[in-house]
Amino acid sequence: MALPLSPPVAPQLARSRAALPEGDGWAYEPKWDGFRAIAFVDDGDVHLQSRNGKPLNRYFPELRFPPGRYVVDGEIVILDERGGQEFDLLGQRIHPAASRVAMLAEKTPARFVAFDLLARDDETLLAQPFRARRAALEAIVDAPMDITPFTLDPAGAQPWLQGAEGVVAKELDAPYCPGERKGMVKIKRVRTIDAVVLGWRPGKAERTVGALILGLYTPDGRLREVGHSSGFTAKEKRELVDRLAPYETGERGSGEPSRWTQGRELAWVKLRPELVVEVTFDHVSDGRIRHGAKVQRWRDDKDPAECRVEQLDS
């Protein structure tokens, strides 16, 4: 490849922020839930690099890019029929068997969504402000590569906080700083549901609660595990053991295998489905809360039967 930038290039990162920044100096984009990737395109020759610098081409053979010579930053995503993002399907692609990858590429094809242009022809664009890089990106994007939506109006970004994964806000005058958390912030969508406490998982310290196992009722009346809530203080972890003891059934449960648990012990103490908690979380994947939710309050006023799985779709 004869490009002005060579892999690996560390992607620019975002700082977390609780609220959307406002003012004339910001641009807003939806936050994507996929694999961050930088594509080095030299006409027919393409090199896909992961966030940590590893090659991705073999896992996404179906991805194609417009002709030209450029380096573009973006996200590899898989969308369902309704346009929702399927992160778990991306994880299935990281497989040693080329035949399986090829089958999945045909069955659930991925897309590349571009959101920044780092180089074009023989010119490096890293030092240029984001407003100039965005204009240059719009000039080269064509099928089959997608470009992320974009707005300068904070009100226009609000729907992404309500119905997408959140918002990435970028300073219009900021250069691209590889590997640094400068010039951009991320505001995650925060969602709230009421869930039944199915049980608890022991903490690392003796006689402590490490996590609550959460469940929701399906339309057929089955109580299904949907995730867990952790992040309690040391004092809360000790106090919860006694609080939950009267509801224990004497049985043990076992969590579903997950690529996120990395082989950790998943056994938990079962409880009668009589306790309800209100929790906040930022993401659902394949019908489960992917990351640990945070308990906001105990809902003694809530009937467990009202805690339905439909909440995850709201």
N, C-alpha and C positions, 0 to 999 in steps of 0.2 A: 504494500500500500504506500502511496506517495501523498500522504495527508500531512497538514501542519501540526497535528496532534497524533501521538501514538499511544496505544493502550499499554498499561492501564492508566486511566484518568480517574481520580477520586471524585465522585459526584459532590456537588454543593449540597449542604444539609440545612435543615430548618430547625429553629428553636421552637419549643412548645410555648403556647400562649393560651390563656383562658378565654379571651374575647377577641373579636375581629378588630384589627387596627383600622382606623379611619383617617382620611386626609387625602390631599391631592397627590401624594407621593406613592400611592400603593396600587397594585394590580391584584386581582383575585382569580384563583382557579380552583376547581374542585379537587379534593384529595382523592387519589386513586388507591385501590387496594390490590396491588399486584407485585411484580418483581421489578425493582428499579433496574434500569439498564441503560448503557450508553452504546449507541450504534455508530460504528466507523464504516462509512459507506464510500467505496471508491468504484463507482459505476457498478459493475456486476459483482464486485468483491465486497463482502460484508463480514465484519467482525462484531459480535455481540458480547459486551462485557457486563458482568454483574456488578452490584454495588461494591463488593469487596474485591473486584478486579479479576474474577474468574471467567473463563469463556462460557457462553451460554448457547452457542449455535446448535450443538447437537441435540439440545432439549426442545428447541423450537424451530424445526426445519421448515415449517410452513410460512414463516415471516418473510415478507418481501418489502422492498423499499423503492421509492422513486429513483430514477437514474440521477446521477450527479456525483459530486465529490464533497462530502460534508461529514461532520460529527454532530450527532444529535442526542440529547438527553431525554429520557422518557420512561414509560412504565409498560411492562408487558402484562396484559390482562386477558382474562377469559370472561365473556359475558354470557348470561343465560338468555332465554327467550324473551324475558321482560326487560333486558338491559341491565340486570343486576350483576354484580361482580362475584365470581366464583373462585375465591382464593384457594380453597382446598384442591380444586382441579389443577391449579398451577403446581402445587406441591407434588402431585402425581407424576408430573413430567420429569422430575429429577430421579431418573431410573436408569440403571446400567444397560438395560436391554434396548437396543435400537429399534427392534420390531415393535415393542410396546410403545415407545415414544412415537413411532410412525403411526400406529393405530390411534393413539390419543390425539395426535395432531390432526388427523382426518375427522375424528369423532367430535372433538371439542377444540376447534382451532383457536389459537391465541391471536391477539392484535397488539400492535405497538402504538401507544399513544404518546406523541411527542409533545414536550413542553419547553424545550430550550434548545438553542442552536449554539454550539461551541466553536465550530469552524466551518468555513465554506470555501471551496476551491483551495487556494494557497494562503488564505487569510485566517488567522486565529481571532476569534471574537470575544475571548474571555474578558478583556479589559473594557469592552463596550458596555454601556448601560443596558439593563434588561429591556427597556422600551425599544432599543435598536435591535437587540437580538430577537425579540418577539416579531418585529416587522420582517426581519430577514427569514425567520422560520416560516411565517405565513407565505412568503414568496416561493419557498421550495416545496412545501407540503402538497402532496397529491396522493391519490389512491395508489397503493393500498395502505399507506401510512396515515394514521389519524392524527389530529391535533386537538389538544385539550381546549375546552371552552375557556373563555377569558372575559373579564369585565373590569372596568374601572369604578364601577358603582358598588359600594358596600351593600346596598339594598338588593342588588342583583345577585350577590353571593349568599344571601340568607337561605334560599332554597337548598343550597349544598350543605348547609349546617343542619337542615331539618330532614332532608331525604337522601343525602349521599353519605360519604365517609367523613366529610368535613371540608375545610378550606385551607389552601396554601396561599398566603399573602406574600407578595414579592415587592420589594422596593424598586420603583421604576428606574431610578438612577444608579442602582447597585451593579457592580461588575459580577462576573461569575467567579467564585472563590472555591476551587476544588478542595474538598475535604473539610471545609470550614462551615460553621453555623453562622453565616453572615448573609444579610440581604434578604432573608426569607423567614417566615414563621408559619407554624401549622396550628390550626385550631380544630381539634377533633369534635365530631358530633357526639354529644353526650345524651344517652337515652335512659329512660327510667321505666322499670316494670315492677310489679309485685310478683314474688315467687314463693313457692312452698319450700320450706326447709326439709329436705329428704334425709339429711344426716350431717355428720361432721367428720372431718379428717383430722387425726391427731397432729399436733405441731411437733417441731423438733425437740422442744423441751418437754419433760415429763409433765403430765396432767395439764396440758394446754390444748386449745383448739387451733389448728392451723388454717382450716377453711371450712365453710359451710357448703354443702352440696345442695344445689338449687334444682327445682323441678317445676314443670308446668303441665297442665292438663291438655291432652289432645282432644279433638272433636269426638273421638269414640270413647272418651272417659278414662283413657290411660294416663297415668302420671309419669311423665318422661323426664329424665335427667337432662338439663340443658347447660350446665356449667357449674362454676363455683364462685364463692366470694371469699376473698382473703384480705390481708392488709390491716388486721386488727392490731391494737396496741398490746404491749405485753400484759397490761392489767386486764384488758378485755379477754385475751386468750385464756387467762386463768379463771376468770369469772364465768365464762361461757360453759365450762365443764359442768359446773353445778347447775347452771340455768337449764341446760339441755338434758341433764340426767333423768328427770321425770318422764321424758318423752321417748327414751330409748326402748327399742323392741327386743334387744338381745341378739339381733342379727347383724351381719356385716354385709356391706355392699362392695361392689367393685366397679371402678370407673371404666368407661370404654377406652380401648387403646387409642393413643393420639401421638402424632409426631411431636407435639409440644411437651409431652411429659418426660421424654428422653429416659424411659425405663424406671421412673420413680415409683415408689409404692403408692398405689391408688386405693387401697382398702379404706373403707370408712364405716363409721358406726351408724346404723340405720335408726331413724326416728319415726314416730307416728306422724303422718302428714297433717299436723294441726297448727304449725307455726308458719307465719307469713312475714317476709321481710320486703321492704322496698329497697331496690338496688339500682345503682347507675352503672353503665358500661358504655363502651364506644363502638363495639363491633359484634356482628353475628355472622357466622360462617357455617353453612350446611346445617342450619337449625340449632346451632349451639353458640353460646357466648364464648368467643375465642380466648379473650384474656379475662383475668379475674375481675369480677364485678366488685363494687364497693357498697357495703350496707349503709343506707341512709337512716333508716329507722325500722323498728319492729311494728308490724301492722296488726295489733290485737283486735282491731275493728274490722278486719277483712276476712271473709269466708275463703278458706283455701280453694274451694271449688270455683271461685271467680278468677283464679290465677290461670289464665288460659294461654296456650302457645301462640295464639293470634297476636299477642302483644309484640312478639318478635318481628312482625311484619309492619308494625306501625312506624 
